[in-house]
Amino acid sequence: SAIDITFDFPPAVPPPPGLTWSEYGSDTFDYWYDGTANVCLEVISPNGYSVGPICTGALLEWWVDPAGITPDGCVFIDNASTGPAPNGDNELVSWVDGTYPFGCPNDMAAGNWTYHFEAAGGARIDGWATMLVQEFNPPYGGTDMTVGMPATGNEIITVASHVTKDCWQSIDGNTYCYSDPAVVEGDISPFSSKGPTRDGRSKPDISAPGQGIASAISEDARASMPIELIMPDDRHWLIQGTSMSSPHVAGAVALLLE
């Protein structure tokens, strides 16, 4: 069986005069499939240049093998070249490089890139992409199964973040609110990863306050902090993340173990 997944790479935006971008062109994709399956990947550039197919157990490094170099950019594919991962599944990693800072002789071409998969006898393939890619076409993906390592571990407590407040008062006396309509008090934070895991386990296990949290602010950070994020006591600032929600649960567990 075969399937095509395409992604659209936008045209490069010129840097300001006298400056260069720290990175130009690089989209990374991480695919997983059953360790007993044989899957081949062919990458087709916007102008029809083809790299591959690279099948299970093979590795293509464009800086070693010129077969990965095209006029539209350079392609890397590692299709479980070292065998199955510790979980028994195969991991396929692929990316496309541009000129800077990776050394590819050609810029990464804008337009539709196609990932053509073929699997002998059929196989389920789960894939993830870097944030640079806005969407796949066709839209096989979703917002579930975004929880990743180490949060997918069997014997850990995985903590999601929920919103504790959507508006707050700043040190300047004004009230500010999140502009994102998806931020709703009591709901799971939009940035918080969702389950289940690839093998069907329910993760995260619990949620805790993680968005709209007043956290201690250092003197050095205070100087460059936007005024709207500084709390009225001038000792705390508004922050968010699962790095805020996880300590809530870790502290509660520590108290239970006393």
Buried (B, 14 or more C-beta within 10 A) or exposed (E): EEEEBBBBBEEBEEEEEEEEBEEBBBBBBBBBBBBEBBBBBBBBBBEEBBBBBBBBEBBBBBEEEEBBBBEBBBBBBBBBBEEBEEEEBBBBBBBBBBBBEBEBEBBBBBBEBBBBBBBEEEBEBEBBBEEEBEEBEEEEBEEEBBBEEEBBEEEEBBBBBBBBBBEBEBBEEEEBEBEEEEBBEEBBBBBBBBBBBBEEBEBBBEBBBBBBBBBEBEEEEEEEBEEBBBBEEEEBBBBBBBEBBBBBBEEEEEEEEE
